[in-house]
């Protein structure tokens, strides 16, 4: 595998490969060959397009064209070329920029050598705009769309697990100055808070090559007894590694990392205490030697939990959030993917003030009043602390079927962020009175309560369950000193 060290950009001609006498399936983004009939690229995930190559000998010779077509054919070709040029005009500037970018990268590589590009601000800026950071960020957004926003699910007290895209971290596995992307996910559409079994997790590592980002590794993480699923990320003075395996009445450790520019399994440790069998790289060893090697690898690990370990689960979600923020900062974009502008926040807030919340949110509140009950409630509060207040509005005909829809404002228009389920619900600012970029949701009914944090992440509303429990006799439900102000949907005074 040829790995990218200077972030060379391929010309369009090298992306599309043509061979004679067969039907071809090449990805129009990364250029990789795919199985015949594939709908999506197995390397980068984009929708496939079929390109059919004309077989050799299919063309007629010039002498076989009848005279009456000799003058019509050139005219048709000219008309087709004019049409193509007109269609290409909107994209000419982007193509020119990409060509200039590729030429600039190559010149700097020749000047600085393989490792030098990261030291030049211009190269770093181009890399951030066109290179792996953009592709990594787009991949994470696509996974969030496909599998859901990462969140913690509570089966019962002390039994939790993560679903959705629940971990991401940039790791330079081979210490070449070009980071790989480690991520983990479980499909949130399959598993919910009432699930009794742990989800099937997928761990992936993506790296940058000559053809863009490529999936280098796919695994399931490390499984201890009791369904504890964890990511083991090891590091020594030379490289970083991912460790797969399991530990119950036996122990299996499989160490994956780079070797000769290829990401592969480089060590294995296998033990069966019952049969007193201990192996390192398929070679029998003593128990003492096995324990020494096993302890060495595990002592080098950072742990990111996926199930049944709340502290390490929190670390996974925090790492995901930090990675997304880091990529946004490097790409100079906000969480909605738009370029940052130093005056954006003030202009947006001023724009909302000039429009008034009543003009933008009022129709949603009035619609709920017309379709449901006048006793339904709404709230107006800046959840993510960006200077624009979000609208939460209750829909449903009774407490039992209540949901809470969330809207924000971008430019002069309302944007739907998602819904929050739950009956018998109250909302509070955080314990510090509104300093944090989330609100607290309380579901309280028949002696049980669930407390959640409601945040806005990457343009979607996200609920993270903090505590779910049954109250002791005489114990009060949760509350704090900062309940969010609400109004009935027939009263628009909160929007003024």
DAVENQUI-V415761 format. One record per backbone hydrogen bond with DSSP energy under -0.5 kcal/mol. NH is the residue of the N-H (numbers start at 0). CO is the residue of the C=O. If there is no record, write none. Layout:
# DAVENQUI-V415761
<<NH/CO> <NH/CO>>
This chain:
# DAVENQUI-V415761
<<2/0> <3/207> <9/7> <13/10> <14/10> <14/11> <15/11> <16/14> <21/18> <23/50> <26/31> <30/26> <33/24> <37/34> <40/45> <44/40> <47/38> <50/23> <52/21> <57/54> <63/60> <64/61> <68/65> <69/65> <69/66> <70/66> <72/68> <73/69> <74/70> <75/71> <76/72> <77/73> <78/74> <79/75> <80/76> <81/77> <82/78> <83/79> <84/80> <85/81> <86/82> <87/83> <88/84> <88/85> <90/87> <91/87> <91/88> <92/88> <94/90> <95/91> <96/92> <97/93> <98/94> <99/95> <100/96> <101/97> <102/98> <103/99> <104/100> <105/101> <106/102> <107/103> <108/104> <109/105> <110/106> <111/107> <112/108> <115/112> <117/114> <118/115> <119/116> <120/118> <123/119> <124/120> <125/121> <126/122> <127/123> <128/124> <129/125> <130/125> <130/126> <134/130> <135/131> <136/132> <137/133> <138/134> <139/135> <140/136> <141/137> <142/138> <143/139> <144/140> <145/141> <146/142> <147/143> <149/164> <150/162> <152/160> <154/152> <154/158> <155/158> <158/155> <159/157> <160/152> <161/305> <162/150> <163/185> <164/147> <165/163> <165/183> <166/183> <168/181> <170/168> <170/179> <172/170> <174/171> <178/176> <179/170> <180/205> <181/168> <181/179> <182/203> <183/166> <184/201> <185/163> <187/146> <189/186> <190/186> <194/191> <200/198> <201/184> <202/218> <203/182> <204/216> <205/180> <206/213> <208/211> <209/1> <211/208> <213/206> <215/204> <215/213> <216/204> <218/202> <221/229> <222/244> <223/221> <223/227> <224/246> <226/223> <227/223> <228/226> <228/306> <229/221> <230/303> <231/229> <231/242> <232/230> <232/301> <233/231> <233/240> <234/299> <235/238> <239/172> <240/233> <241/255> <242/231> <243/241> <243/253> <244/220> <245/251> <246/222> <247/249> <250/270> <251/245> <252/268> <253/243> <254/252> <254/266> <255/241> <255/253> <256/263> <258/261> <261/258> <263/256> <263/261> <265/254> <266/254> <268/252> <269/278> <270/250> <271/276> <272/248> <274/271> <275/271> <275/272> <276/271> <278/269> <279/282> <280/267> <282/279> <284/277> <289/285> <290/286> <291/287> <292/288> <293/289> <294/290> <295/291> <296/292> <297/293> <298/294> <299/295> <299/296> <300/297> <301/232> <303/230> <304/311> <305/228> <306/228> <307/159> <312/308> <313/309> <314/310> <315/311> <316/312> <317/313> <318/314> <319/315> <320/316> <321/317> <322/318> <323/319> <324/320> <325/321> <326/322> <327/323> <328/324> <329/325> <330/326> <331/327> <332/327> <333/337> <336/333> <339/331> <343/340> <346/342> <347/343> <348/344> <349/345> <350/346> <351/347> <352/348> <353/349> <354/350> <355/351> <357/494> <358/355> <359/355> <360/356> <361/356> <361/357> <363/360> <364/360> <365/361> <366/362> <367/363> <368/364> <369/365> <370/366> <371/367> <375/372> <377/486> <378/391> <379/484> <380/389> <382/380> <389/380> <390/406> <391/378> <391/389> <392/404> <393/376> <394/402> <400/397> <401/398> <402/394> <403/419> <404/392> <405/417> <406/390> <407/414> <409/412> <412/409> <414/407> <416/405> <417/405> <419/403> <421/401> <425/441> <427/439> <428/481> <432/429> <437/435> <438/453> <439/427> <440/451> <441/425> <442/449> <443/423> <443/441> <444/447> <447/444> <448/468> <449/442> <450/466> <451/440> <452/463> <453/438> <454/452> <454/461> <456/454> <456/459> <459/456> <460/416> <461/454> <463/452> <464/151> <464/462> <465/450> <466/450> <468/448> <470/446> <474/471> <483/426> <486/377> <488/375> <489/373> <490/487> <494/491> <495/492>>
